Amino acid sequence: MSAFASDPGLNEVQDAAGHGTEVDVAVHLHDGTVRLSILWTQEILLNADDADQVAQALQRVAGQARRITAARRSDRPTEA
């Protein structure tokens, strides 16, 4: 089981050139890092609507990452 949770809003986003390339935006549930993956190649060509969906997914995942890292900071013992 992966520690990354992918943003479900990108299920329909694919390469505008028709190569079957996909993009994935995910957050690591333990340390709050954000992963942006371009699957099957090194680049992806997006139409404007799909590019907007990717940008929105990155913003959603960044918010999740901030909450995860804030929770981790609050779980640490404070120094006296």
Chimera marker file (.cmm) of the C-alpha trace (Angstrom):
<marker_set name="trace">
<marker id="1" x="0.000" y="0.000" z="0.000" r="1" g="1" b="0" radius="0.5"/>
<marker id="2" x="1.354" y="3.381" z="-0.991" r="1" g="1" b="0" radius="0.5"/>
<marker id="3" x="1.734" y="6.174" z="1.508" r="1" g="1" b="0" radius="0.5"/>
<marker id="4" x="0.739" y="8.598" z="-1.267" r="1" g="1" b="0" radius="0.5"/>
<marker id="5" x="-2.878" y="9.627" z="-1.838" r="1" g="1" b="0" radius="0.5"/>
<marker id="6" x="-3.589" y="10.761" z="-5.387" r="1" g="1" b="0" radius="0.5"/>
<marker id="7" x="-5.956" y="13.604" z="-6.134" r="1" g="1" b="0" radius="0.5"/>
<marker id="8" x="-9.071" y="12.008" z="-7.676" r="1" g="1" b="0" radius="0.5"/>
<marker id="9" x="-9.873" y="15.129" z="-9.716" r="1" g="1" b="0" radius="0.5"/>
<marker id="10" x="-7.331" y="14.221" z="-12.387" r="1" g="1" b="0" radius="0.5"/>
<marker id="11" x="-8.764" y="10.901" z="-13.539" r="1" g="1" b="0" radius="0.5"/>
<marker id="12" x="-9.749" y="12.274" z="-16.952" r="1" g="1" b="0" radius="0.5"/>
<marker id="13" x="-6.644" y="14.412" z="-17.643" r="1" g="1" b="0" radius="0.5"/>
<marker id="14" x="-4.555" y="13.032" z="-20.502" r="1" g="1" b="0" radius="0.5"/>
<marker id="15" x="-2.076" y="14.251" z="-23.068" r="1" g="1" b="0" radius="0.5"/>
<marker id="16" x="-3.662" y="16.612" z="-25.616" r="1" g="1" b="0" radius="0.5"/>
<marker id="17" x="-1.488" y="15.045" z="-28.329" r="1" g="1" b="0" radius="0.5"/>
<marker id="18" x="-3.215" y="11.693" z="-27.810" r="1" g="1" b="0" radius="0.5"/>
<marker id="19" x="-0.174" y="9.742" z="-26.598" r="1" g="1" b="0" radius="0.5"/>
<marker id="20" x="-1.956" y="8.348" z="-23.529" r="1" g="1" b="0" radius="0.5"/>
<marker id="21" x="0.301" y="10.244" z="-21.118" r="1" g="1" b="0" radius="0.5"/>
<marker id="22" x="-1.252" y="10.890" z="-17.725" r="1" g="1" b="0" radius="0.5"/>
<marker id="23" x="-0.510" y="13.222" z="-14.835" r="1" g="1" b="0" radius="0.5"/>
<marker id="24" x="-0.796" y="12.435" z="-11.130" r="1" g="1" b="0" radius="0.5"/>
<marker id="25" x="-0.726" y="14.775" z="-8.142" r="1" g="1" b="0" radius="0.5"/>
<marker id="26" x="-0.478" y="13.147" z="-4.719" r="1" g="1" b="0" radius="0.5"/>
<marker id="27" x="0.350" y="13.897" z="-1.093" r="1" g="1" b="0" radius="0.5"/>
<marker id="28" x="2.458" y="11.649" z="1.144" r="1" g="1" b="0" radius="0.5"/>
<marker id="29" x="0.191" y="10.903" z="4.097" r="1" g="1" b="0" radius="0.5"/>
<marker id="30" x="3.037" y="10.607" z="6.617" r="1" g="1" b="0" radius="0.5"/>
<marker id="31" x="5.362" y="13.511" z="5.851" r="1" g="1" b="0" radius="0.5"/>
<marker id="32" x="3.213" y="15.859" z="3.746" r="1" g="1" b="0" radius="0.5"/>
<marker id="33" x="5.433" y="15.972" z="0.672" r="1" g="1" b="0" radius="0.5"/>
<marker id="34" x="3.719" y="16.583" z="-2.667" r="1" g="1" b="0" radius="0.5"/>
<marker id="35" x="4.391" y="14.371" z="-5.677" r="1" g="1" b="0" radius="0.5"/>
<marker id="36" x="3.740" y="15.505" z="-9.245" r="1" g="1" b="0" radius="0.5"/>
<marker id="37" x="4.135" y="12.599" z="-11.677" r="1" g="1" b="0" radius="0.5"/>
<marker id="38" x="3.968" y="12.552" z="-15.445" r="1" g="1" b="0" radius="0.5"/>
<marker id="39" x="3.303" y="8.943" z="-16.332" r="1" g="1" b="0" radius="0.5"/>
<marker id="40" x="4.679" y="7.134" z="-19.388" r="1" g="1" b="0" radius="0.5"/>
<marker id="41" x="6.951" y="9.972" z="-20.629" r="1" g="1" b="0" radius="0.5"/>
<marker id="42" x="8.984" y="12.997" z="-19.578" r="1" g="1" b="0" radius="0.5"/>
<marker id="43" x="6.447" y="15.611" z="-20.606" r="1" g="1" b="0" radius="0.5"/>
<marker id="44" x="2.742" y="16.101" z="-21.125" r="1" g="1" b="0" radius="0.5"/>
<marker id="45" x="0.892" y="18.492" z="-23.403" r="1" g="1" b="0" radius="0.5"/>
<marker id="46" x="-2.308" y="19.775" z="-21.795" r="1" g="1" b="0" radius="0.5"/>
<marker id="47" x="-5.185" y="21.782" z="-23.153" r="1" g="1" b="0" radius="0.5"/>
<marker id="48" x="-6.130" y="24.859" z="-21.115" r="1" g="1" b="0" radius="0.5"/>
<marker id="49" x="-8.923" y="23.144" z="-19.165" r="1" g="1" b="0" radius="0.5"/>
<marker id="50" x="-6.735" y="20.189" z="-18.188" r="1" g="1" b="0" radius="0.5"/>
<marker id="51" x="-3.881" y="22.514" z="-17.192" r="1" g="1" b="0" radius="0.5"/>
<marker id="52" x="-6.337" y="24.336" z="-14.925" r="1" g="1" b="0" radius="0.5"/>
<marker id="53" x="-7.395" y="21.010" z="-13.370" r="1" g="1" b="0" radius="0.5"/>
<marker id="54" x="-3.744" y="20.145" z="-12.651" r="1" g="1" b="0" radius="0.5"/>
<marker id="55" x="-3.185" y="23.568" z="-11.060" r="1" g="1" b="0" radius="0.5"/>
<marker id="56" x="-6.268" y="23.127" z="-8.865" r="1" g="1" b="0" radius="0.5"/>
<marker id="57" x="-5.150" y="19.628" z="-7.848" r="1" g="1" b="0" radius="0.5"/>
<marker id="58" x="-1.739" y="20.975" z="-6.843" r="1" g="1" b="0" radius="0.5"/>
<marker id="59" x="-3.445" y="23.612" z="-4.695" r="1" g="1" b="0" radius="0.5"/>
<marker id="60" x="-5.697" y="21.024" z="-3.028" r="1" g="1" b="0" radius="0.5"/>
<marker id="61" x="-2.765" y="18.706" z="-2.323" r="1" g="1" b="0" radius="0.5"/>
<marker id="62" x="-0.641" y="21.596" z="-1.040" r="1" g="1" b="0" radius="0.5"/>
<marker id="63" x="-3.393" y="22.343" z="1.474" r="1" g="1" b="0" radius="0.5"/>
<marker id="64" x="-3.422" y="18.714" z="2.587" r="1" g="1" b="0" radius="0.5"/>
<marker id="65" x="0.366" y="18.761" z="2.891" r="1" g="1" b="0" radius="0.5"/>
<marker id="66" x="0.233" y="21.865" z="5.102" r="1" g="1" b="0" radius="0.5"/>
<marker id="67" x="-2.323" y="20.199" z="7.391" r="1" g="1" b="0" radius="0.5"/>
<marker id="68" x="-0.201" y="17.029" z="7.644" r="1" g="1" b="0" radius="0.5"/>
<marker id="69" x="2.995" y="18.917" z="8.462" r="1" g="1" b="0" radius="0.5"/>
<marker id="70" x="1.169" y="21.147" z="10.959" r="1" g="1" b="0" radius="0.5"/>
<marker id="71" x="-0.231" y="18.068" z="12.703" r="1" g="1" b="0" radius="0.5"/>
<marker id="72" x="3.247" y="16.515" z="12.823" r="1" g="1" b="0" radius="0.5"/>
<marker id="73" x="4.671" y="19.700" z="14.372" r="1" g="1" b="0" radius="0.5"/>
<marker id="74" x="1.936" y="19.785" z="17.013" r="1" g="1" b="0" radius="0.5"/>
<marker id="75" x="2.616" y="16.130" z="17.907" r="1" g="1" b="0" radius="0.5"/>
<marker id="76" x="6.262" y="16.847" z="18.744" r="1" g="1" b="0" radius="0.5"/>
<marker id="77" x="7.096" y="17.387" z="22.405" r="1" g="1" b="0" radius="0.5"/>
<marker id="78" x="7.936" y="20.985" z="23.238" r="1" g="1" b="0" radius="0.5"/>
<marker id="79" x="11.379" y="21.767" z="24.599" r="1" g="1" b="0" radius="0.5"/>
<marker id="80" x="11.533" y="23.180" z="28.103" r="1" g="1" b="0" radius="0.5"/>
<link id1="1" id2="2" r="1" g="1" b="0" radius="0.2"/>
<link id1="2" id2="3" r="1" g="1" b="0" radius="0.2"/>
<link id1="3" id2="4" r="1" g="1" b="0" radius="0.2"/>
<link id1="4" id2="5" r="1" g="1" b="0" radius="0.2"/>
<link id1="5" id2="6" r="1" g="1" b="0" radius="0.2"/>
<link id1="6" id2="7" r="1" g="1" b="0" radius="0.2"/>
<link id1="7" id2="8" r="1" g="1" b="0" radius="0.2"/>
<link id1="8" id2="9" r="1" g="1" b="0" radius="0.2"/>
<link id1="9" id2="10" r="1" g="1" b="0" radius="0.2"/>
<link id1="10" id2="11" r="1" g="1" b="0" radius="0.2"/>
<link id1="11" id2="12" r="1" g="1" b="0" radius="0.2"/>
<link id1="12" id2="13" r="1" g="1" b="0" radius="0.2"/>
<link id1="13" id2="14" r="1" g="1" b="0" radius="0.2"/>
<link id1="14" id2="15" r="1" g="1" b="0" radius="0.2"/>
<link id1="15" id2="16" r="1" g="1" b="0" radius="0.2"/>
<link id1="16" id2="17" r="1" g="1" b="0" radius="0.2"/>
<link id1="17" id2="18" r="1" g="1" b="0" radius="0.2"/>
<link id1="18" id2="19" r="1" g="1" b="0" radius="0.2"/>
<link id1="19" id2="20" r="1" g="1" b="0" radius="0.2"/>
<link id1="20" id2="21" r="1" g="1" b="0" radius="0.2"/>
<link id1="21" id2="22" r="1" g="1" b="0" radius="0.2"/>
<link id1="22" id2="23" r="1" g="1" b="0" radius="0.2"/>
<link id1="23" id2="24" r="1" g="1" b="0" radius="0.2"/>
<link id1="24" id2="25" r="1" g="1" b="0" radius="0.2"/>
<link id1="25" id2="26" r="1" g="1" b="0" radius="0.2"/>
<link id1="26" id2="27" r="1" g="1" b="0" radius="0.2"/>
<link id1="27" id2="28" r="1" g="1" b="0" radius="0.2"/>
<link id1="28" id2="29" r="1" g="1" b="0" radius="0.2"/>
<link id1="29" id2="30" r="1" g="1" b="0" radius="0.2"/>
<link id1="30" id2="31" r="1" g="1" b="0" radius="0.2"/>
<link id1="31" id2="32" r="1" g="1" b="0" radius="0.2"/>
<link id1="32" id2="33" r="1" g="1" b="0" radius="0.2"/>
<link id1="33" id2="34" r="1" g="1" b="0" radius="0.2"/>
<link id1="34" id2="35" r="1" g="1" b="0" radius="0.2"/>
<link id1="35" id2="36" r="1" g="1" b="0" radius="0.2"/>
<link id1="36" id2="37" r="1" g="1" b="0" radius="0.2"/>
<link id1="37" id2="38" r="1" g="1" b="0" radius="0.2"/>
<link id1="38" id2="39" r="1" g="1" b="0" radius="0.2"/>
<link id1="39" id2="40" r="1" g="1" b="0" radius="0.2"/>
<link id1="40" id2="41" r="1" g="1" b="0" radius="0.2"/>
<link id1="41" id2="42" r="1" g="1" b="0" radius="0.2"/>
<link id1="42" id2="43" r="1" g="1" b="0" radius="0.2"/>
<link id1="43" id2="44" r="1" g="1" b="0" radius="0.2"/>
<link id1="44" id2="45" r="1" g="1" b="0" radius="0.2"/>
<link id1="45" id2="46" r="1" g="1" b="0" radius="0.2"/>
<link id1="46" id2="47" r="1" g="1" b="0" radius="0.2"/>
<link id1="47" id2="48" r="1" g="1" b="0" radius="0.2"/>
<link id1="48" id2="49" r="1" g="1" b="0" radius="0.2"/>
<link id1="49" id2="50" r="1" g="1" b="0" radius="0.2"/>
<link id1="50" id2="51" r="1" g="1" b="0" radius="0.2"/>
<link id1="51" id2="52" r="1" g="1" b="0" radius="0.2"/>
<link id1="52" id2="53" r="1" g="1" b="0" radius="0.2"/>
<link id1="53" id2="54" r="1" g="1" b="0" radius="0.2"/>
<link id1="54" id2="55" r="1" g="1" b="0" radius="0.2"/>
<link id1="55" id2="56" r="1" g="1" b="0" radius="0.2"/>
<link id1="56" id2="57" r="1" g="1" b="0" radius="0.2"/>
<link id1="57" id2="58" r="1" g="1" b="0" radius="0.2"/>
<link id1="58" id2="59" r="1" g="1" b="0" radius="0.2"/>
<link id1="59" id2="60" r="1" g="1" b="0" radius="0.2"/>
<link id1="60" id2="61" r="1" g="1" b="0" radius="0.2"/>
<link id1="61" id2="62" r="1" g="1" b="0" radius="0.2"/>
<link id1="62" id2="63" r="1" g="1" b="0" radius="0.2"/>
<link id1="63" id2="64" r="1" g="1" b="0" radius="0.2"/>
<link id1="64" id2="65" r="1" g="1" b="0" radius="0.2"/>
<link id1="65" id2="66" r="1" g="1" b="0" radius="0.2"/>
<link id1="66" id2="67" r="1" g="1" b="0" radius="0.2"/>
<link id1="67" id2="68" r="1" g="1" b="0" radius="0.2"/>
<link id1="68" id2="69" r="1" g="1" b="0" radius="0.2"/>
<link id1="69" id2="70" r="1" g="1" b="0" radius="0.2"/>
<link id1="70" id2="71" r="1" g="1" b="0" radius="0.2"/>
<link id1="71" id2="72" r="1" g="1" b="0" radius="0.2"/>
<link id1="72" id2="73" r="1" g="1" b="0" radius="0.2"/>
<link id1="73" id2="74" r="1" g="1" b="0" radius="0.2"/>
<link id1="74" id2="75" r="1" g="1" b="0" radius="0.2"/>
<link id1="75" id2="76" r="1" g="1" b="0" radius="0.2"/>
<link id1="76" id2="77" r="1" g="1" b="0" radius="0.2"/>
<link id1="77" id2="78" r="1" g="1" b="0" radius="0.2"/>
<link id1="78" id2="79" r="1" g="1" b="0" radius="0.2"/>
<link id1="79" id2="80" r="1" g="1" b="0" radius="0.2"/>
</marker_set>
